[in-house]
Amino acid sequence: MDRFDATMGLYLRSIANFVRLPSISAPDYPEKNLFKSAEWAARKLREVGFKVKILKEEGAHPSVYGEIMVDPNAPTVILYSHHDVQPAEEKDWKTDPFNTIVKQDRMYGRGAADDKAGFMANLAAVDCLRKAGKLRCNVIFFVEGEEEIGSPHLATLLRKMRPDIKADVALLTDAANVESGLPTDTTSTRGLHRLLVRVETAEHELHAGLWGGAVPDAYMALSHILSTLQHPNGAPRLDALKPPVMSEEVRKAVATVPFDEAGFRKAGGLKLNVPIWGDPDLSVNARLWRGYVLNVLAIEGPQTKIKKASGKIVPWAEALLELRVPPGGEVNEAAKQVEEAILGLREKMPWFDIKVSYPKAPIEPWEADLKHPIVGTLAKALSVGYGRETVFAGCGGGIGFLFAFNELFPGVPLIPIGIEDPDTRAHSANESLNIADFGGATRGLIAFLGMLGASVKRQ
């Protein structure tokens, strides 16, 4: 770790250079930038001693595979990160999103935290151990190029990795600490499904003065439907969306994670008079990690711009709903219950036609085995790296790449670890990396790889 502390500035400069490559994976952005980013990551891996391949599948953005095999009988760790980033509209940023700047111990730039710092933390840990002659485990690197668009080709690309890999653990360095400086093992994620609700009331638009009062308004009809799904405090109304019972082990883990309401409100940008909402029977942490939630992501119809609205009744309206499903729930079944509740309103609200469809494939919830010894080993290592006791937290989001890893490496513990913090603003303008947390994560990875290398070899 002394070696890392002495050279941390070099790794931070590498992050800054990496951020300069605008590797946006969203549609309609130049793919050449993703190739440049993949080649940059591949070059860095080769400098550390990895054998490297750039993986490309038809229709896929490039990913990078690297390996260092020190002993076929030694434990093997897979280190995951991604080199693609979200779009960044310069008008929304206070600084150039692709030219980093450091202010008050934070590095600002698109991808500085999500997830180019994740790549560099993984690389720095291996680099320092290798230079010290202390790398005693096999290391597989996988640097994805499509995480920000849902990892559509990840399973196919993973199959192109060595077919004889027998991994002992996979660390996914693309999660968040629950607060700055607090090492966090992410041990669960919620699943998700999206439902498109469409209401139709007429075949065409109508003059609001001539027809209003007798012909239903599609926007108002849609509002009535949406109001039946949620209590005013944000808790779901449907009995099918009651939170699953937590095990005693999980309940204790959730309860030990600190919750700072002032910090939560600041990071979330909540207005002064807006209370935290959700199921009052759950703590805020449990609401975020162990509860169901329905959000309206978008509403569309013939008139969506207030300044351009005219006096007419709209004949149709759509709402895109996102259903988050906690561990213990089943995504398709939960979505079916929501669909049936919506379609069941036809008898109570016969004035309009209701349709429900599913525009995207679902993501199932995921949960780690808290009793697996490697989970405890990683917690100890991160505590060494940060100088604070590690907590076990959930993640309210769905992480698609977990299931690709589960499919190809069944039984291998998968543990997402944090490189972000509540002030990171990943996916938003003015994304930033907490430099101290980058140091803590890297030291924790050095400690973990050392502990793993000292474990019993395979026979």
Summary of the structure (lengths in Angstrom):
residues: 459
radius of gyration: 24.0
end to end distance: 30.4
largest distance: 83.6
contacts: 1548
relative contact order: 0.19
helix: 36%
strand: 23%
